[in-house]
Amino acid sequence: MPTLAALMTPFPYHIDIDAPIEAAEALMEEHRVHHLPVTREGDLETVISQGDIDRVRSPGHRLEEQQLYVRDVCARRPYIADLHDPLDKILLAMAETGIGSVLVMKEGELAGIVTVTDALRFCGKYLADLAAAPDDDVA
């Protein structure tokens, strides 16, 4: 069974929890990502997604008119897994809970991030390779 290492984005871009959300949006746009790990004084804290930002920017949201910071909109309980966790367990957890990203740790340090996009890309390649594999049963 492959592990998270097989599909994670290693050493992801990250942002400080006290940064304005405009900085998070700019970093996401610059690097074409939709999730950023969030740090506090260099330590991993949580994750913020473009969806989190879009929700607080929606018309009528109670925070709509305020200056917002990453701390105001980021996930409260991120999904954190170990680099060596089996892929099937993590993908099923993502599907069952509806989470969009998993922060991947190695020896207590952030090693990468896995998003739904990463999972779909991995599964698509796996299926393409499976379909392209020669059929050994044909004589």
N, CA, C and O atoms as a GROMACS GRO file, in nm:
protein
  556
    1MET      N    1   0.086  -0.118   0.000
    1MET     CA    2   0.000   0.000   0.000
    1MET      C    3   0.090   0.124   0.000
    1MET      O    4   0.176   0.138   0.087
    2PRO      N    5   0.070   0.213  -0.096
    2PRO     CA    6   0.147   0.338  -0.095
    2PRO      C    7   0.117   0.420   0.031
    2PRO      O    8   0.013   0.402   0.095
    3THR      N    9   0.207   0.508   0.065
    3THR     CA   10   0.188   0.598   0.178
    3THR      C   11   0.165   0.740   0.127
    3THR      O   12   0.168   0.765   0.007
    4LEU      N   13   0.142   0.832   0.219
    4LEU     CA   14   0.122   0.971   0.182
    4LEU      C   15   0.239   1.028   0.105
    4LEU      O   16   0.223   1.120   0.025
    5ALA      N   17   0.357   0.976   0.128
    5ALA     CA   18   0.476   1.024   0.059
    5ALA      C   19   0.462   1.012  -0.092
    5ALA      O   20   0.525   1.087  -0.166
    6ALA      N   21   0.380   0.918  -0.138
    6ALA     CA   22   0.364   0.894  -0.282
    6ALA      C   23   0.293   1.007  -0.354
    6ALA      O   24   0.310   1.022  -0.475
    7LEU      N   25   0.213   1.085  -0.284
    7LEU     CA   26   0.138   1.188  -0.356
    7LEU      C   27   0.142   1.326  -0.294
    7LEU      O   28   0.085   1.419  -0.350
    8MET      N   29   0.208   1.343  -0.182
    8MET     CA   30   0.209   1.474  -0.118
    8MET      C   31   0.294   1.575  -0.196
    8MET      O   32   0.385   1.539  -0.270
    9THR      N   33   0.260   1.700  -0.176
    9THR     CA   34   0.345   1.809  -0.224
    9THR      C   35   0.444   1.837  -0.112
    9THR      O   36   0.403   1.882  -0.005
   10PRO      N   37   0.573   1.812  -0.134
   10PRO     CA   38   0.670   1.832  -0.026
   10PRO      C   39   0.701   1.979  -0.003
   10PRO      O   40   0.690   2.062  -0.094
   11PHE      N   41   0.739   2.010   0.120
   11PHE     CA   42   0.782   2.144   0.158
   11PHE      C   43   0.690   2.253   0.103
   11PHE      O   44   0.733   2.339   0.026
   12PRO      N   45   0.562   2.248   0.142
   12PRO     CA   46   0.466   2.343   0.085
   12PRO      C   47   0.492   2.486   0.131
   12PRO      O   48   0.553   2.510   0.236
   13TYR      N   49   0.445   2.580   0.051
   13TYR     CA   50   0.446   2.720   0.092
   13TYR      C   51   0.358   2.731   0.216
   13TYR      O   52   0.263   2.655   0.232
   14HIS      N   53   0.389   2.823   0.304
   14HIS     CA   54   0.310   2.840   0.425
   14HIS      C   55   0.302   2.988   0.459
   14HIS      O   56   0.372   3.071   0.402
   15ILE      N   57   0.213   3.019   0.553
   15ILE     CA   58   0.190   3.159   0.590
   15ILE      C   59   0.174   3.169   0.741
   15ILE      O   60   0.128   3.074   0.806
   16ASP      N   61   0.210   3.283   0.796
   16ASP     CA   62   0.198   3.306   0.940
   16ASP      C   63   0.052   3.335   0.977
   16ASP      O   64  -0.021   3.396   0.900
   17ILE      N   65   0.012   3.291   1.092
   17ILE     CA   66  -0.126   3.306   1.138
   17ILE      C   67  -0.168   3.451   1.154
   17ILE      O   68  -0.288   3.481   1.148
   18ASP      N   69  -0.073   3.543   1.173
   18ASP     CA   70  -0.105   3.684   1.190
   18ASP      C   71  -0.099   3.765   1.061
   18ASP      O   72  -0.113   3.887   1.063
   19ALA      N   73  -0.079   3.698   0.949
   19ALA     CA   74  -0.076   3.768   0.820
   19ALA      C   75  -0.218   3.805   0.777
   19ALA      O   76  -0.313   3.734   0.809
   20PRO      N   77  -0.233   3.917   0.705
   20PRO     CA   78  -0.365   3.950   0.651
   20PRO      C   79  -0.405   3.848   0.544
   20PRO      O   80  -0.319   3.790   0.477
   21ILE      N   81  -0.536   3.827   0.529
   21ILE     CA   82  -0.578   3.726   0.432
   21ILE      C   83  -0.540   3.766   0.289
   21ILE      O   84  -0.528   3.679   0.202
   22GLU      N   85  -0.521   3.894   0.264
   22GLU     CA   86  -0.476   3.935   0.131
   22GLU      C   87  -0.339   3.875   0.099
   22GLU      O   88  -0.310   3.841  -0.016
   23ALA      N   89  -0.254   3.862   0.201
   23ALA     CA   90  -0.123   3.800   0.181
   23ALA      C   91  -0.138   3.651   0.149
   23ALA      O   92  -0.066   3.598   0.065
   24ALA      N   93  -0.232   3.586   0.216
   24ALA     CA   94  -0.258   3.444   0.187
   24ALA      C   95  -0.310   3.427   0.045
   24ALA      O   96  -0.267   3.338  -0.028
   25GLU      N   97  -0.404   3.514   0.006
   25GLU     CA   98  -0.457   3.507  -0.131
   25GLU      C   99  -0.348   3.530  -0.234
   25GLU      O  100  -0.343   3.461  -0.336
   26ALA      N  101  -0.262   3.627  -0.210
   26ALA     CA  102  -0.155   3.658  -0.304
   26ALA      C  103  -0.058   3.539  -0.317
   26ALA      O  104  -0.015   3.506  -0.428
   27LEU      N  105  -0.025   3.476  -0.205
   27LEU     CA  106   0.066   3.361  -0.207
   27LEU      C  107   0.001   3.243  -0.280
   27LEU      O  108   0.068   3.174  -0.357
   28MET      N  109  -0.128   3.221  -0.256
   28MET     CA  110  -0.199   3.113  -0.326
   28MET      C  111  -0.202   3.140  -0.476
   28MET      O  112  -0.179   3.050  -0.557
   29GLU      N  113  -0.232   3.262  -0.512
   29GLU     CA  114  -0.239   3.297  -0.655
   29GLU      C  115  -0.102   3.285  -0.721
   29GLU      O  116  -0.090   3.230  -0.831
   30GLU      N  117   0.000   3.336  -0.656
   30GLU     CA  118   0.136   3.333  -0.711
   30GLU      C  119   0.183   3.190  -0.739
   30GLU      O  120   0.247   3.164  -0.841
   31HIS      N  121   0.150   3.099  -0.648
   31HIS     CA  122   0.200   2.962  -0.660
   31HIS      C  123   0.093   2.864  -0.709
   31HIS      O  124   0.115   2.743  -0.713
   32ARG      N  125  -0.024   2.918  -0.745
   32ARG     CA  126  -0.133   2.837  -0.799
   32ARG      C  127  -0.170   2.720  -0.708
   32ARG      O  128  -0.179   2.605  -0.752
   33VAL      N  129  -0.192   2.752  -0.580
   33VAL     CA  130  -0.237   2.653  -0.482
   33VAL      C  131  -0.365   2.703  -0.416
   33VAL      O  132  -0.396   2.822  -0.423
   34HIS      N  133  -0.438   2.613  -0.353
   34HIS     CA  134  -0.563   2.648  -0.287
   34HIS      C  135  -0.560   2.625  -0.137
   34HIS      O  136  -0.658   2.654  -0.067
   35HIS      N  137  -0.449   2.575  -0.086
   35HIS     CA  138  -0.432   2.549   0.057
   35HIS      C  139  -0.293   2.593   0.100
   35HIS      O  140  -0.196   2.574   0.027
   36LEU      N  141  -0.284   2.650   0.220
   36LEU     CA  142  -0.155   2.687   0.277
   36LEU      C  143  -0.149   2.641   0.422
   36LEU      O  144  -0.239   2.671   0.500
   37PRO      N  145  -0.045   2.568   0.459
   37PRO     CA  146  -0.024   2.544   0.602
   37PRO      C  147  -0.004   2.680   0.672
   37PRO      O  148   0.051   2.774   0.615
   38VAL      N  149  -0.048   2.686   0.795
   38VAL     CA  150  -0.040   2.809   0.873
   38VAL      C  151   0.054   2.785   0.991
   38VAL      O  152   0.041   2.686   1.063
   39THR      N  153   0.147   2.877   1.010
   39THR     CA  154   0.242   2.865   1.120
   39THR      C  155   0.225   2.980   1.219
   39THR      O  156   0.173   3.086   1.187
   40ARG      N  157   0.271   2.955   1.340
   40ARG     CA  158   0.276   3.057   1.445
   40ARG      C  159   0.418   3.051   1.502
   40ARG      O  160   0.457   2.951   1.562
   41GLU      N  161   0.492   3.159   1.482
   41GLU     CA  162   0.631   3.166   1.528
   41GLU      C  163   0.711   3.046   1.476
   41GLU      O  164   0.795   2.991   1.547
   42GLY      N  165   0.684   3.006   1.352
   42GLY     CA  166   0.757   2.899   1.287
   42GLY      C  167   0.704   2.759   1.311
   42GLY      O  168   0.748   2.665   1.246
   43ASP      N  169   0.610   2.744   1.404
   43ASP     CA  170   0.554   2.611   1.433
   43ASP      C  171   0.422   2.593   1.360
   43ASP      O  172   0.343   2.686   1.349
   44LEU      N  173   0.399   2.472   1.312
   44LEU     CA  174   0.275   2.441   1.241
   44LEU      C  175   0.156   2.460   1.334
   44LEU      O  176   0.156   2.411   1.447
   45GLU      N  177   0.056   2.530   1.285
   45GLU     CA  178  -0.064   2.557   1.363
   45GLU      C  179  -0.188   2.493   1.300
   45GLU      O  180  -0.261   2.419   1.367
   46THR      N  181  -0.212   2.521   1.171
   46THR     CA  182  -0.333   2.475   1.105
   46THR      C  183  -0.318   2.491   0.954
   46THR      O  184  -0.206   2.489   0.903
   47VAL      N  185  -0.429   2.507   0.884
   47VAL     CA  186  -0.428   2.524   0.739
   47VAL      C  187  -0.538   2.625   0.702
   47VAL      O  188  -0.640   2.635   0.770
   48ILE      N  189  -0.515   2.698   0.594
   48ILE     CA  190  -0.616   2.788   0.539
   48ILE      C  191  -0.636   2.752   0.393
   48ILE      O  192  -0.540   2.717   0.323
   49SER      N  193  -0.760   2.761   0.348
   49SER     CA  194  -0.790   2.730   0.207
   49SER      C  195  -0.854   2.849   0.139
   49SER      O  196  -0.903   2.941   0.204
   50GLN      N  197  -0.854   2.845   0.008
   50GLN     CA  198  -0.923   2.949  -0.067
   50GLN      C  199  -1.071   2.947  -0.034
   50GLN      O  200  -1.136   3.052  -0.031
   51GLY      N  201  -1.126   2.830  -0.009
   51GLY     CA  202  -1.266   2.818   0.030
   51GLY      C  203  -1.296   2.889   0.161
   51GLY      O  204  -1.401   2.952   0.176
   52ASP      N  205  -1.202   2.880   0.257
   52ASP     CA  206  -1.220   2.951   0.384
   52ASP      C  207  -1.230   3.102   0.359
   52ASP      O  208  -1.315   3.169   0.416
   53ILE      N  209  -1.142   3.152   0.274
   53ILE     CA  210  -1.140   3.295   0.243
   53ILE      C  211  -1.266   3.335   0.168
   53ILE      O  212  -1.327   3.438   0.197
   54ASP      N  213  -1.306   3.253   0.070
   54ASP     CA  214  -1.427   3.284  -0.007
   54ASP      C  215  -1.550   3.292   0.083
   54ASP      O  216  -1.637   3.377   0.062
   55ARG      N  217  -1.558   3.203   0.183
   55ARG     CA  218  -1.674   3.204   0.273
   55ARG      C  219  -1.686   3.335   0.351
   55ARG      O  220  -1.796   3.389   0.364
   56VAL      N  221  -1.575   3.388   0.402
   56VAL     CA  222  -1.584   3.512   0.481
   56VAL      C  223  -1.598   3.635   0.393
   56VAL      O  224  -1.632   3.743   0.440
   57ARG      N  225  -1.571   3.618   0.266
   57ARG     CA  226  -1.587   3.729   0.171
   57ARG      C  227  -1.726   3.730   0.107
   57ARG      O  228  -1.759   3.821   0.031
   58SER      N  229  -1.807   3.630   0.139
   58SER     CA  230  -1.939   3.623   0.077
   58SER      C  231  -2.028   3.735   0.132
   58SER      O  232  -2.014   3.775   0.247
   59PRO      N  233  -2.120   3.785   0.050
   59PRO     CA  234  -2.208   3.894   0.093
   59PRO      C  235  -2.285   3.857   0.219
   59PRO      O  236  -2.341   3.748   0.231
   60GLY      N  237  -2.287   3.950   0.313
   60GLY     CA  238  -2.362   3.929   0.436
   60GLY      C  239  -2.288   3.857   0.546
   60GLY      O  240  -2.341   3.842   0.656
   61HIS      N  241  -2.167   3.810   0.519
   61HIS     CA  242  -2.091   3.742   0.624
   61HIS      C  243  -2.057   3.843   0.733
   61HIS      O  244  -2.027   3.959   0.704
   62ARG      N  245  -2.060   3.799   0.859
   62ARG     CA  246  -2.041   3.892   0.971
   62ARG      C  247  -1.902   3.957   0.972
   62ARG      O  248  -1.886   4.063   1.033
   63LEU      N  249  -1.803   3.897   0.908
   63LEU     CA  250  -1.668   3.953   0.906
   63LEU      C  251  -1.637   4.028   0.777
   63LEU      O  252  -1.525   4.076   0.756
   64GLU      N  253  -1.737   4.039   0.691
   64GLU     CA  254  -1.718   4.092   0.556
   64GLU      C  255  -1.650   4.229   0.552
   64GLU      O  256  -1.565   4.252   0.466
   65GLU      N  257  -1.684   4.320   0.642
   65GLU     CA  258  -1.634   4.457   0.636
   65GLU      C  259  -1.507   4.480   0.715
   65GLU      O  260  -1.450   4.589   0.709
   66GLN      N  261  -1.460   4.382   0.790
   66GLN     CA  262  -1.343   4.398   0.875
   66GLN      C  263  -1.214   4.362   0.801
   66GLN      O  264  -1.216   4.289   0.702
   67GLN      N  265  -1.102   4.415   0.852
   67GLN     CA  266  -0.971   4.366   0.806
   67GLN      C  267  -0.955   4.226   0.864
   67GLN      O  268  -0.960   4.208   0.986
   68LEU      N  269  -0.936   4.130   0.778
   68LEU     CA  270  -0.926   3.991   0.822
   68LEU      C  271  -0.783   3.942   0.819
   68LEU      O  272  -0.703   3.982   0.734
   69TYR      N  273  -0.753   3.856   0.913
   69TYR     CA  274  -0.622   3.794   0.922
   69TYR      C  275  -0.640   3.643   0.909
   69TYR      O  276  -0.749   3.590   0.929
   70VAL      N  277  -0.533   3.576   0.876
   70VAL     CA  278  -0.538   3.430   0.859
   70VAL      C  279  -0.601   3.366   0.982
   70VAL      O  280  -0.682   3.274   0.969
   71ARG      N  281  -0.567   3.412   1.101
   71ARG     CA  282  -0.619   3.354   1.226
   71ARG      C  283  -0.772   3.361   1.234
   71ARG      O  284  -0.834   3.280   1.303
   72ASP      N  285  -0.832   3.458   1.164
   72ASP     CA  286  -0.977   3.476   1.169
   72ASP      C  287  -1.054   3.373   1.086
   72ASP      O  288  -1.172   3.349   1.111
   73VAL      N  289  -0.988   3.314   0.988
   73VAL     CA  290  -1.062   3.230   0.892
   73VAL      C  291  -1.007   3.089   0.874
   73VAL      O  292  -1.070   3.008   0.807
   74CYS      N  293  -0.892   3.058   0.931
   74CYS     CA  294  -0.831   2.926   0.907
   74CYS      C  295  -0.905   2.816   0.982
   74CYS      O  296  -0.982   2.842   1.075
   75ALA      N  297  -0.880   2.695   0.940
   75ALA     CA  298  -0.942   2.577   1.001
   75ALA      C  299  -0.904   2.569   1.148
   75ALA      O  300  -0.792   2.601   1.186
   76ARG      N  301  -0.997   2.527   1.229
   76ARG     CA  302  -0.971   2.515   1.373
   76ARG      C  303  -0.907   2.381   1.408
   76ARG      O  304  -0.827   2.373   1.501
   77ARG      N  305  -0.943   2.276   1.334
   77ARG     CA  306  -0.889   2.144   1.364
   77ARG      C  307  -0.840   2.081   1.234
   77ARG      O  308  -0.916   2.010   1.168
   78PRO      N  309  -0.716   2.105   1.197
   78PRO     CA  310  -0.666   2.048   1.072
   78PRO      C  311  -0.649   1.897   1.083
   78PRO      O  312  -0.631   1.843   1.193
   79TYR      N  313  -0.653   1.830   0.970
   79TYR     CA  314  -0.626   1.687   0.967
   79TYR      C  315  -0.476   1.672   0.949
   79TYR      O  316  -0.419   1.719   0.850
   80ILE      N  317  -0.413   1.607   1.044
   80ILE     CA  318  -0.268   1.588   1.042
   80ILE      C  319  -0.240   1.439   1.040
   80ILE      O  320  -0.298   1.362   1.117
   81ALA      N  321  -0.149   1.398   0.951
   81ALA     CA  322  -0.114   1.256   0.938
   81ALA      C  323   0.038   1.243   0.928
   81ALA      O  324   0.109   1.341   0.905
   82ASP      N  325   0.084   1.122   0.946
   82ASP     CA  326   0.227   1.093   0.936
   82ASP      C  327   0.262   1.054   0.792
   82ASP      O  328   0.181   0.994   0.721
   83LEU      N  329   0.381   1.089   0.751
   83LEU     CA  330   0.433   1.059   0.618
   83LEU      C  331   0.416   0.912   0.579
   83LEU      O  332   0.396   0.880   0.462
   84HIS      N  333   0.423   0.823   0.678
   84HIS     CA  334   0.418   0.679   0.650
   84HIS      C  335   0.279   0.619   0.666
   84HIS      O  336   0.264   0.497   0.658
   85ASP      N  337   0.178   0.701   0.689
   85ASP     CA  338   0.041   0.650   0.700
   85ASP      C  339  -0.002   0.591   0.566
   85ASP      O  340   0.031   0.644   0.460
   86PRO      N  341  -0.077   0.479   0.571
   86PRO     CA  342  -0.122   0.417   0.446
   86PRO      C  343  -0.221   0.507   0.372
   86PRO      O  344  -0.310   0.567   0.432
   87LEU      N  345  -0.202   0.513   0.244
   87LEU     CA  346  -0.280   0.602   0.159
   87LEU      C  347  -0.430   0.571   0.163
   87LEU      O  348  -0.511   0.663   0.166
   88ASP      N  349  -0.467   0.444   0.163
   88ASP     CA  350  -0.609   0.411   0.164
   88ASP      C  351  -0.680   0.468   0.286
   88ASP      O  352  -0.791   0.520   0.274
   89LYS      N  353  -0.617   0.460   0.402
   89LYS     CA  354  -0.677   0.512   0.526
   89LYS      C  355  -0.700   0.663   0.515
   89LYS      O  356  -0.806   0.712   0.555
   90ILE      N  357  -0.604   0.735   0.463
   90ILE     CA  358  -0.615   0.881   0.454
   90ILE      C  359  -0.718   0.922   0.349
   90ILE      O  360  -0.798   1.011   0.374
   91LEU      N  361  -0.716   0.858   0.232
   91LEU     CA  362  -0.812   0.893   0.128
   91LEU      C  363  -0.955   0.866   0.173
   91LEU      O  364  -1.045   0.945   0.144
   92LEU      N  365  -0.977   0.756   0.243
   92LEU     CA  366  -1.111   0.727   0.294
   92LEU      C  367  -1.153   0.829   0.399
   92LEU      O  368  -1.269   0.870   0.401
   93ALA      N  369  -1.061   0.869   0.485
   93ALA     CA  370  -1.092   0.972   0.585
   93ALA      C  371  -1.126   1.105   0.519
   93ALA      O  372  -1.217   1.175   0.563
   94MET      N  373  -1.053   1.140   0.413
   94MET     CA  374  -1.082   1.264   0.340
   94MET      C  375  -1.222   1.257   0.280
   94MET      O  376  -1.297   1.354   0.286
   95ALA      N  377  -1.257   1.144   0.222
   95ALA     CA  378  -1.388   1.129   0.159
   95ALA      C  379  -1.500   1.132   0.263
   95ALA      O  380  -1.604   1.194   0.241
   96GLU      N  381  -1.479   1.063   0.375
   96GLU     CA  382  -1.584   1.053   0.476
   96GLU      C  383  -1.608   1.185   0.551
   96GLU      O  384  -1.720   1.213   0.592
   97THR      N  385  -1.504   1.264   0.568
   97THR     CA  386  -1.516   1.388   0.646
   97THR      C  387  -1.533   1.511   0.558
   97THR      O  388  -1.573   1.617   0.606
   98GLY      N  389  -1.503   1.497   0.429
   98GLY     CA  390  -1.515   1.611   0.338
   98GLY      C  391  -1.401   1.711   0.350
   98GLY      O  392  -1.413   1.824   0.303
   99ILE      N  393  -1.290   1.670   0.411
   99ILE     CA  394  -1.178   1.762   0.423
   99ILE      C  395  -1.106   1.774   0.290
   99ILE      O  396  -1.102   1.679   0.212
  100GLY      N  397  -1.049   1.891   0.265
  100GLY     CA  398  -0.984   1.917   0.138
  100GLY      C  399  -0.834   1.902   0.140
  100GLY      O  400  -0.769   1.901   0.035
  101SER      N  401  -0.777   1.888   0.262
  101SER     CA  402  -0.631   1.876   0.269
  101SER      C  403  -0.588   1.805   0.396
  101SER      O  404  -0.660   1.805   0.497
  102VAL      N  405  -0.471   1.746   0.389
  102VAL     CA  406  -0.409   1.678   0.502
  102VAL      C  407  -0.268   1.732   0.516
  102VAL      O  408  -0.192   1.734   0.419
  103LEU      N  409  -0.233   1.776   0.635
  103LEU     CA  410  -0.096   1.819   0.662
  103LEU      C  411  -0.015   1.695   0.695
  103LEU      O  412  -0.055   1.614   0.780
  104VAL      N  413   0.099   1.679   0.630
  104VAL     CA  414   0.179   1.558   0.642
  104VAL      C  415   0.303   1.589   0.726
  104VAL      O  416   0.380   1.680   0.695
  105MET      N  417   0.321   1.511   0.832
  105MET     CA  418   0.432   1.532   0.924
  105MET      C  419   0.535   1.420   0.913
  105MET      O  420   0.503   1.306   0.880
  106LYS      N  421   0.659   1.456   0.941
  106LYS     CA  422   0.768   1.358   0.951
  106LYS      C  423   0.850   1.397   1.072
  106LYS      O  424   0.909   1.504   1.078
  107GLU      N  425   0.852   1.307   1.169
  107GLU     CA  426   0.928   1.329   1.292
  107GLU      C  427   0.892   1.463   1.356
  107GLU      O  428   0.980   1.536   1.402
  108GLY      N  429   0.763   1.494   1.360
  108GLY     CA  430   0.716   1.614   1.426
  108GLY      C  431   0.728   1.743   1.348
  108GLY      O  432   0.697   1.850   1.401
  109GLU      N  433   0.773   1.736   1.225
  109GLU     CA  434   0.791   1.855   1.141
  109GLU      C  435   0.703   1.844   1.016
  109GLU      O  436   0.679   1.734   0.966
  110LEU      N  437   0.657   1.958   0.967
  110LEU     CA  438   0.579   1.959   0.843
  110LEU      C  439   0.665   1.910   0.727
  110LEU      O  440   0.771   1.966   0.700
  111ALA      N  441   0.618   1.806   0.660
  111ALA     CA  442   0.691   1.751   0.547
  111ALA      C  443   0.621   1.779   0.415
  111ALA      O  444   0.685   1.783   0.310
  112GLY      N  445   0.488   1.799   0.421
  112GLY     CA  446   0.414   1.820   0.298
  112GLY      C  447   0.266   1.840   0.322
  112GLY      O  448   0.220   1.850   0.436
  113ILE      N  449   0.194   1.846   0.213
  113ILE     CA  450   0.049   1.859   0.217
  113ILE      C  451  -0.010   1.772   0.106
  113ILE      O  452   0.048   1.759  -0.002
  114VAL      N  453  -0.123   1.712   0.136
  114VAL     CA  454  -0.198   1.635   0.037
  114VAL      C  455  -0.335   1.700   0.025
  114VAL      O  456  -0.404   1.720   0.125
  115THR      N  457  -0.373   1.734  -0.097
  115THR     CA  458  -0.505   1.792  -0.121
  115THR      C  459  -0.589   1.695  -0.203
  115THR      O  460  -0.538   1.596  -0.256
  116VAL      N  461  -0.716   1.726  -0.214
  116VAL     CA  462  -0.805   1.645  -0.297
  116VAL      C  463  -0.752   1.640  -0.440
  116VAL      O  464  -0.759   1.536  -0.505
  117THR      N  465  -0.700   1.752  -0.488
  117THR     CA  466  -0.644   1.755  -0.623
  117THR      C  467  -0.527   1.658  -0.636
  117THR      O  468  -0.516   1.587  -0.736
  118ASP      N  469  -0.438   1.655  -0.536
  118ASP     CA  470  -0.327   1.560  -0.537
  118ASP      C  471  -0.378   1.416  -0.541
  118ASP      O  472  -0.327   1.332  -0.616
  119ALA      N  473  -0.481   1.388  -0.460
  119ALA     CA  474  -0.536   1.253  -0.455
  119ALA      C  475  -0.597   1.213  -0.588
  119ALA      O  476  -0.577   1.101  -0.636
  120LEU      N  477  -0.672   1.303  -0.649
  120LEU     CA  478  -0.734   1.272  -0.779
  120LEU      C  479  -0.628   1.253  -0.887
  120LEU      O  480  -0.640   1.162  -0.970
  121ARG      N  481  -0.526   1.337  -0.886
  121ARG     CA  482  -0.417   1.323  -0.984
  121ARG      C  483  -0.349   1.187  -0.969
  121ARG      O  484  -0.323   1.119  -1.068
  122PHE      N  485  -0.319   1.148  -0.844
  122PHE     CA  486  -0.255   1.021  -0.817
  122PHE      C  487  -0.342   0.905  -0.865
  122PHE      O  488  -0.293   0.812  -0.930
  123CYS      N  489  -0.472   0.909  -0.832
  123CYS     CA  490  -0.563   0.802  -0.872
  123CYS      C  491  -0.578   0.795  -1.024
  123CYS      O  492  -0.584   0.686  -1.082
  124GLY      N  493  -0.584   0.910  -1.088
  124GLY     CA  494  -0.592   0.913  -1.235
  124GLY      C  495  -0.471   0.849  -1.300
  124GLY      O  496  -0.485   0.770  -1.394
  125LYS      N  497  -0.353   0.883  -1.251
  125LYS     CA  498  -0.230   0.823  -1.306
  125LYS      C  499  -0.225   0.673  -1.278
  125LYS      O  500  -0.184   0.594  -1.363
  126TYR      N  501  -0.269   0.635  -1.158
  126TYR     CA  502  -0.270   0.493  -1.122
  126TYR      C  503  -0.361   0.415  -1.217
  126TYR      O  504  -0.323   0.309  -1.266
  127LEU      N  505  -0.479   0.468  -1.242
  127LEU     CA  506  -0.572   0.401  -1.332
  127LEU      C  507  -0.521   0.397  -1.475
  127LEU      O  508  -0.538   0.297  -1.545
  128ALA      N  509  -0.457   0.505  -1.519
  128ALA     CA  510  -0.400   0.507  -1.654
  128ALA      C  511  -0.289   0.402  -1.666
  128ALA      O  512  -0.281   0.333  -1.767
  129ASP      N  513  -0.206   0.391  -1.565
  129ASP     CA  514  -0.100   0.291  -1.567
  129ASP      C  515  -0.158   0.151  -1.564
  129ASP      O  516  -0.108   0.061  -1.631
  130LEU      N  517  -0.264   0.132  -1.487
  130LEU     CA  518  -0.329   0.002  -1.478
  130LEU      C  519  -0.389  -0.037  -1.614
  130LEU      O  520  -0.378  -0.153  -1.656
  131ALA      N  521  -0.451   0.057  -1.681
  131ALA     CA  522  -0.511   0.030  -1.812
  131ALA      C  523  -0.406   0.006  -1.919
  131ALA      O  524  -0.431  -0.068  -2.015
  132ALA      N  525  -0.290   0.066  -1.905
  132ALA     CA  526  -0.184   0.051  -2.004
  132ALA      C  527  -0.099  -0.073  -1.982
  132ALA      O  528  -0.023  -0.114  -2.070
  133ALA      N  529  -0.112  -0.134  -1.864
  133ALA     CA  530  -0.031  -0.252  -1.833
  133ALA      C  531  -0.070  -0.368  -1.924
  133ALA      O  532  -0.188  -0.392  -1.947
  134PRO      N  533   0.030  -0.440  -1.977
  134PRO     CA  534  -0.002  -0.554  -2.064
  134PRO      C  535  -0.076  -0.661  -1.984
  134PRO      O  536  -0.050  -0.684  -1.866
  135ASP      N  537  -0.168  -0.725  -2.051
  135ASP     CA  538  -0.245  -0.831  -1.988
  135ASP      C  539  -0.165  -0.960  -1.994
  135ASP      O  540  -0.147  -1.017  -2.102
  136ASP      N  541  -0.117  -1.007  -1.880
  136ASP     CA  542  -0.034  -1.127  -1.873
  136ASP      C  543  -0.115  -1.255  -1.894
  136ASP      O  544  -0.057  -1.361  -1.918
  137ASP      N  545  -0.248  -1.245  -1.885
  137ASP     CA  546  -0.331  -1.364  -1.900
  137ASP      C  547  -0.352  -1.404  -2.046
  137ASP      O  548  -0.396  -1.515  -2.074
  138VAL      N  549  -0.321  -1.315  -2.139
  138VAL     CA  550  -0.338  -1.345  -2.281
  138VAL      C  551  -0.219  -1.426  -2.329
  138VAL      O  552  -0.104  -1.386  -2.311
  139ALA      N  553  -0.248  -1.538  -2.390
  139ALA     CA  554  -0.139  -1.625  -2.435
  139ALA      C  555  -0.110  -1.607  -2.582
  139ALA      O  556  -0.020  -1.673  -2.635
   0.00000   0.00000   0.00000
